[in-house]
Amino acid sequence: MMSQIHNRTDQLDLNLLKVFEAVYREQNLSRAAQALFLTPSAVSHAVARLRLQFGDPLFVRDGRRMSPTPACQRLAPSLLDALGRLRELLQQWDRFDPARTRQSFRIGMPDATESALLPALAQALDAQAPGATLASVAVTRRELGRELAGGQVDLAIDVALPISEPVRHRPLFQDGFCVVMRRGHALAKRLSLKQYLQARHVAVSTRASGQVIEDIALLNLGLQRQIALRCQNYHSACQVVAESDHLLTMPAGLAGRIAASAQLQRAAVPFALPAAQLHLYWHANSEFDPANQWLREVVVGVCERGLFG
């Protein structure tokens, strides 16, 4: 029985369903043919194929009237409803209404970006697309292209990466760095380069090893600092710094959000440290998808309004 059902659906010509709909509504072959802009002969042949497909006469002639069989009467309401929904879906294929959508979106972003961007992004979605859902997920940089291509994430936000087609990107914003320390720290009033190098530091990276951006900048100057602790996110690092004499170099926008609540003070970085530029990434397959276009606009709008940080 299951194999028969699969055979029917696998071999079904959707054009035949349009004929079924017309004959069922008109209950007359000639009027159905006129509605479909076909010849009565073509409609008659299509009905014959439908009968073979469903294993039922479907319609029996009663004078000029084509009366539906009991099986046809059972089938028709669900089938016509499905055809109507299919037409509605196809009509909306190139349109997207955020106010009505119940779509789920996934954006890959680092922990630091999530901490600063997600609250403003959630507010924007609540206002524009209250039925949508959003998931912020971690994406490793080497897997970024594959996850965008496979649809595991709709967008990604990360630092500038050596990316090429079919992954596309645009700059979102840049954020400078500052040094944070506990309130009352001896270096809070003035932080020189010498004092910075003599202090003990917390480094933040999701990687198990490798240098972070501030250490790369120092090495370019022929300098090195003392790393006392390495952790995976800035919130943990801030808690450590709040209860020690360690220093933490972190994005200024994120520091602005959490420094006050974590009882931290900020100071300028005492050497040239380039600002981190974050980019928005998407796959070429999603370039003209209206839902993806809308989500990109939301992310860009949030950043342009200065809601980050």
Beta strands, then each sheet from edge to edge (+ up, - down):
strand 1: 59-62
strand 2: 65-68
strand 3: 104-108
strand 4: 133-137
strand 5: 155-159
strand 6: 167-175
strand 7: 177-182
strand 8: 200-204
strand 9: 226-231
strand 10: 247-251
strand 11: 264-267
strand 12: 276-283
sheet 1: 1+ 2-
sheet 2: 4+ 3+ 5+ 12- 6+
sheet 3: 9+ 8+ 10+ 7- 11+
end
